[in-house]
């Protein structure tokens, strides 16, 4: 049995999905803004509350501990409650955290605010991945993921130089209050506009559109089997839903399909956050003697590198190499080499331009991690894509939390020797990440028909 696909509805799907993507990308912008903001306002917080490096490291890691704990709930809520409800509700919680931070009269209140921000921010990425799976084609997924990560890193850019300028102009607490107000507005817009899938608007699924494009002459919309409506990519057929316990067993018990990627992500992203999210800025000020504005400017080049590196990695994976694993290995190897340069150059390199170049390369190749999400998505059934992606996403933020807290203890003296020792440890972490990437598996057959 077949039916004629309404071409106007198909075109509406292909237009409306960009509105959905744009709103959620704005939410992800704020996720990254918060993620690295501690590196810029750390000096202000130390002056305001009289705390040391270990306390600042604890504050920064609080976001990552909260983010880590919420990853499995994020996947389970995405699969059961729906991406739209999950994102809209928890963006409001992040807004509350920003307001509490802006009103904080003690360091403990700042920590509480950051925990709430971490919980709220943790519920953005996994629902966004599910929505990408529902609104976009398989051969668009890695490229769109790359664009999303690029937008997130524009948020990281804004949390470097621009945040430093704003805190100098208005004060760090006023900035967080303004951020809280903007986040509330974004939550309202997300609820009003975002939909989990085209079917919630009475529109055809991407699978129906693709089937009709293949059936129609010259790419026009032809007839499509009615049964195809139940096969939307990324949307689980209710009859084929996998129970939560079984989904977790399939994920964590899958051996080399899951664990090398988990180890790779723990050490790679953890080391990125130690540098970009916490200690690169203080290193420039403590060792090189740069002021906060200069340090913030140089720090922006990490985010700038990721703005280009994330979509480049997605494009290379989708269009050039046709492989997730190869891109992961290339990125991890070059990233480890860059850490070697940072370690050897500590105390030797003083040029602002040199660190701009190093940071751009650090962000560019560090941003190759984006294809890991496409790799894990293709290794498991689409009906548990939220759970498997969330399970993987535990590890980068566990890495950020653990390695940042360790780094705070390591840098008690904030001396050149302490920084050199920490940079060497990060180099070893990057080497472990590269080895784990080489041991990972991928499912090339799942992309056979694009």
C-alpha positions in Angstrom: 0.0 0.0 0.0 1.4 3.4 -1.0 0.4 7.1 -0.7 1.5 10.3 -2.5 3.7 12.4 -0.2 2.5 16.0 0.1 5.5 18.0 -1.3 4.6 21.2 0.7 4.7 19.3 4.0 8.0 17.7 3.0 9.4 21.1 2.3 8.1 22.5 5.6 10.0 19.7 7.4 13.2 20.6 5.7 12.7 24.3 6.6 11.3 24.0 10.1 14.1 21.7 11.3 16.5 24.6 11.1 14.4 26.6 13.5 14.5 23.7 15.9 18.2 23.3 15.5 18.9 27.0 15.9 17.1 27.3 19.2 18.8 24.2 20.7 22.1 25.4 19.3 21.6 28.6 21.3 21.1 26.5 24.4 24.3 24.6 23.7 26.1 28.0 23.3 25.2 28.7 26.9 26.4 25.2 28.0 29.9 25.9 26.7 29.8 29.5 28.1 29.3 28.1 31.6 31.7 25.2 31.1 34.8 27.4 30.7 33.8 30.6 32.6 35.6 29.6 35.8 39.0 30.1 34.1 38.1 33.8 33.4 36.5 34.8 36.7 38.7 32.7 39.0 40.8 35.8 40.0 37.6 37.7 40.8 36.2 34.9 42.9 39.5 34.5 44.8 39.5 38.2 45.6 35.8 38.3 46.5 35.8 35.3 48.8 39.4 34.8 49.8 39.7 31.3 48.5 42.7 29.5 47.0 43.5 27.4 43.9 42.1 24.2 45.4 38.7 25.8 46.0 38.6 27.3 42.5 39.4 23.8 41.1 36.6 22.4 43.3 34.2 25.0 41.9 35.1 24.3 38.3 34.8 20.5 38.9 31.4 20.9 40.6 29.9 21.6 37.2 31.5 18.4 35.7 30.4 16.2 38.7 26.9 17.4 38.3 27.0 17.0 34.5 28.4 13.5 34.9 25.8 12.3 37.4 23.0 13.6 35.1 24.1 11.9 31.9 22.2 8.6 32.3 19.1 10.4 33.6 19.4 12.7 30.5 19.4 9.7 28.2 16.6 7.9 29.9 14.4 11.1 30.1 15.2 11.8 26.4 14.0 8.3 25.4 11.0 8.3 27.7 9.9 11.9 28.5 10.9 13.4 25.2 13.7 15.8 24.1 11.5 19.0 24.1 10.2 18.6 27.7 13.6 17.6 29.0 15.5 20.5 27.5 12.9 23.2 28.3 12.6 22.1 32.0 16.2 21.8 32.7 17.3 25.0 30.9 15.1 26.7 33.6 17.2 25.0 36.3 20.4 26.3 34.7 18.9 29.8 34.7 18.2 29.4 38.5 21.8 28.4 39.0 23.0 31.5 37.1 20.8 33.8 39.3 22.0 32.2 42.5 25.6 32.7 41.4 24.8 36.4 40.6 23.3 36.9 44.0 25.9 34.9 45.9 27.1 36.3 49.2 29.3 33.4 50.0 31.5 31.0 48.1 29.2 28.1 49.1 26.4 29.8 47.2 28.6 30.1 44.1 29.3 26.4 44.3 25.5 25.7 44.7 24.8 27.9 41.7 27.4 26.1 39.6 26.0 22.7 40.6 22.5 23.7 39.4 24.0 25.1 36.2 25.8 21.8 35.7 22.6 19.8 36.2 20.6 22.0 33.9 23.3 22.1 31.2 23.7 18.3 31.3 20.2 17.9 29.9 20.8 19.8 26.6 23.2 17.7 24.5 21.6 14.3 24.6 18.1 15.5 23.7 19.7 17.6 21.0 21.3 14.5 19.5 18.0 12.7 19.6 16.4 15.6 17.8 19.1 15.6 15.1 18.5 11.9 14.6 14.7 12.6 14.1 15.0 15.7 11.9 18.1 15.0 9.8 19.4 12.3 7.5 22.1 9.8 8.6 24.7 11.3 6.3 24.0 14.7 7.8 24.5 13.7 11.4 28.2 14.0 11.9 28.4 17.3 9.9 25.5 18.8 11.9 27.1 17.5 15.1 30.3 19.4 14.1 28.3 22.6 13.4 26.7 22.2 16.8 30.0 21.8 18.5 31.3 24.8 16.6 28.4 26.9 18.0 29.2 25.6 21.4 32.7 26.7 21.1 31.6 30.2 20.1 30.1 30.1 23.5 33.5 29.1 24.9 35.0 32.0 22.9 32.4 34.3 24.5 33.4 33.0 28.0 37.1 34.0 27.4 37.8 37.5 26.1 34.2 38.9 26.0 33.4 37.6 29.5 36.6 39.2 30.8 35.6 42.5 29.3 32.0 42.3 30.6 33.2 41.4 34.1 35.5 44.4 34.1 32.7 46.7 32.9 29.7 45.4 35.0 31.2 43.0 37.6 31.0 39.2 37.5 27.7 39.0 39.6 25.8 41.3 37.3 26.9 39.3 34.3 25.5 36.1 35.8 22.2 37.8 36.6 21.9 39.0 33.0 22.8 35.4 31.9 20.1 34.0 34.1 17.5 36.3 32.5 18.5 35.4 29.0 18.4 31.7 29.8 14.8 32.0 31.1 13.8 33.6 27.8 15.5 30.8 25.9 13.6 28.1 27.8 10.3 29.7 26.9 11.2 29.9 23.2 12.4 26.2 23.2 9.1 25.1 24.7 7.1 27.1 22.1 9.0 26.1 19.0 10.9 22.8 19.4 9.2 19.5 18.6 10.6 16.0 19.2 10.0 14.9 15.6 8.1 16.0 12.5 5.2 13.6 13.3 4.3 15.8 16.3 3.4 18.5 13.8 1.5 16.1 11.5 4.4 16.2 9.1 6.1 13.3 7.3 9.2 11.7 8.8 12.7 12.0 7.2 12.4 8.4 6.2 9.2 9.0 4.3 10.8 12.1 2.6 13.9 10.1 1.6 11.8 7.2 0.3 9.7 9.6 -1.7 12.8 11.4 -3.1 14.2 8.0 -4.2 10.8 7.0 -5.8 10.2 10.3 -7.6 11.8 11.1 -10.9 14.8 13.5 -10.7 14.5 13.8 -7.0 10.9 14.9 -6.9 8.4 13.5 -4.4 6.8 10.3 -5.5 4.7 7.6 -3.8 6.0 6.1 -0.6 4.9 2.9 1.3 2.6 3.7 4.2 4.6 1.3 6.3 7.6 3.6 5.9 6.0 6.1 8.3 6.9 3.9 11.2 10.5 3.7 10.3 11.7 7.2 11.0 15.4 7.2 11.7 16.2 7.9 15.4 12.5 7.3 16.4 11.9 4.1 18.2 8.9 2.1 17.1 6.8 1.6 20.3 6.7 -2.2 19.6 10.5 -2.3 19.4 11.3 -0.3 22.5 14.1 -1.8 24.6 13.6 -1.9 28.4 15.9 0.4 30.4 17.8 -2.4 32.2 18.4 -4.2 28.9 19.5 -0.9 27.2 22.1 -0.4 30.0 23.3 -4.0 29.8 23.6 -3.7 26.0 25.7 -0.5 26.4 28.0 -1.2 29.3 28.3 -4.9 28.5 29.3 -4.4 24.9 33.1 -4.6 25.3 35.1 -3.0 22.6 32.1 -1.3 21.1 31.8 1.0 24.1 34.8 1.0 26.5 37.7 2.2 24.3 35.5 5.2 23.3 34.7 5.8 27.0 38.4 5.7 28.0 39.3 7.9 25.0 36.7 10.5 25.9 37.6 10.5 29.6 41.3 11.4 29.1 40.9 13.6 26.0 38.1 15.9 27.2 39.4 15.9 30.8 42.7 17.2 29.6 41.0 19.8 27.4 39.1 21.1 30.4 42.2 21.2 32.6 43.8 23.5 30.1 41.0 25.5 28.5 38.5 25.4 31.3 40.8 26.1 34.3 44.5 26.6 34.2 45.6 28.0 30.8 44.5 31.5 31.8 46.1 31.4 35.3 49.3 30.0 33.7 49.5 33.0 31.4 49.1 35.4 34.3 51.3 33.5 36.9 54.2 32.5 34.6 54.1 34.9 31.7 52.9 37.9 33.5 50.0 38.8 31.2 47.0 40.7 32.4 43.5 39.2 32.4 42.4 40.8 29.1 45.5 39.5 27.3 45.1 36.0 28.8 41.4 36.0 27.8 42.3 37.0 24.2 44.9 34.2 23.8 42.5 31.7 25.4 39.8 32.5 22.8 42.0 30.8 20.2 41.2 27.4 21.7 37.5 28.0 21.1 38.2 29.5 17.7 40.2 26.3 16.7 37.2 24.2 17.8 34.8 26.4 15.8 36.7 25.3 12.7 37.8 21.8 13.9 34.5 20.4 14.9 32.7 20.9 11.5 35.9 20.0 9.7 36.0 16.7 11.5 32.4 16.0 10.7 32.9 16.8 7.0 36.0 14.7 6.8 34.2 11.8 8.5 31.0 12.1 6.4 32.4 13.1 3.0 36.1 12.3 2.6 37.3 9.3 4.7 33.9 7.7 5.3 35.1 6.7 8.7 34.6 7.8 12.3 37.5 5.8 13.8 40.2 7.2 11.4 39.2 10.8 12.2 39.3 10.0 15.9 42.8 8.5 15.7 44.1 11.4 13.6 42.7 14.0 16.0 44.0 12.2 19.1 47.5 11.7 17.8 47.9 15.4 16.7 46.3 16.5 20.0 48.9 14.5 22.0 51.7 16.1 19.9 50.4 19.6 20.8 50.4 18.7 24.5 54.1 17.8 24.0 54.7 21.2 22.6 52.9 22.9 25.6 54.9 20.9 28.1 58.3 21.4 26.4 57.5 25.1 25.8 56.5 26.0 29.3 58.9 28.6 30.5 60.5 28.8 27.1 57.8 30.2 24.8 56.7 33.7 25.8 55.3 35.0 22.5 51.6 35.8 22.6 51.4 34.9 18.9 53.0 31.5 19.5 50.4 30.6 22.1 47.6 31.8 19.8 48.9 29.4 17.2 49.3 26.6 19.7 45.9 27.2 21.2 44.2 27.2 17.8 45.8 23.9 16.9 44.8 22.5 20.3 41.2 23.5 19.7 41.1 22.4 16.1 42.4 18.8 16.7 40.8 18.5 20.1 37.5 19.3 18.4 37.8 16.0 16.4 36.0 14.4 19.4 32.7 15.3 17.8 32.7 12.3 15.5 32.8 10.0 18.6 29.0 10.6 19.0 28.3 9.5 15.4 30.5 6.5 16.0 28.7 5.4 19.1 25.3 6.1 17.5 26.0 3.7 14.7 27.1 0.8 17.0 23.8 0.4 18.8 20.1 0.2 17.9 18.4 3.6 17.3 15.8 2.9 19.9 18.4 3.3 22.7 20.4 6.1 21.0 19.6 8.5 23.9 20.8 6.0 26.5 24.0 5.0 24.6 25.0 8.6 23.8 24.3 9.6 27.4 26.4 6.6 28.7 29.3 7.7 26.5 28.8 11.3 27.6 29.4 10.4 31.3 33.1 9.9 30.6 34.3 13.3 29.2 32.7 15.1 32.1 33.9 12.6 34.7 37.3 13.2 33.1 36.8 17.0 33.5 35.7 16.6 37.1 38.5 14.2 38.2 41.4 15.8 36.3 40.4 19.3 37.3 40.3 18.4 41.0 43.6 16.6 40.8 45.1 19.6 39.0 44.0 21.9 41.8 46.0 19.8 44.3 48.9 19.7 41.9 49.1 23.5 41.5 49.1 24.4 45.2 52.3 26.5 44.6 51.4 27.9 41.1 55.1 27.7 40.2 56.6 27.0 36.8 57.7 23.6 38.0 54.2 22.8 39.1 52.7 23.8 35.8 55.4 21.8 33.9 54.6 18.7 36.0 50.9 19.1 35.3 51.4 19.6 31.6 53.5 16.4 31.4 50.6 14.6 33.2 48.2 15.9 30.6 50.5 14.7 27.8 50.3 11.2 29.3 46.5 11.5 29.4 46.5 12.5 25.8 48.7 9.5 24.9 46.2 7.1 26.6 43.4 8.8 24.7 45.1 8.2 21.4 45.7 4.5 22.2 42.1 4.0 23.2 40.9 5.6 20.0 43.0 3.2 18.0 41.4 0.3 19.8 37.8 1.5 19.2 35.3 -0.1 16.7 33.0 1.4 14.2 30.0 0.2 12.1 30.7 1.3 8.5 27.8 -0.8 7.1 25.3 1.4 8.9 26.2 4.3 6.6 26.0 2.3 3.4 22.9 4.0 2.0 23.7 7.5 3.4 
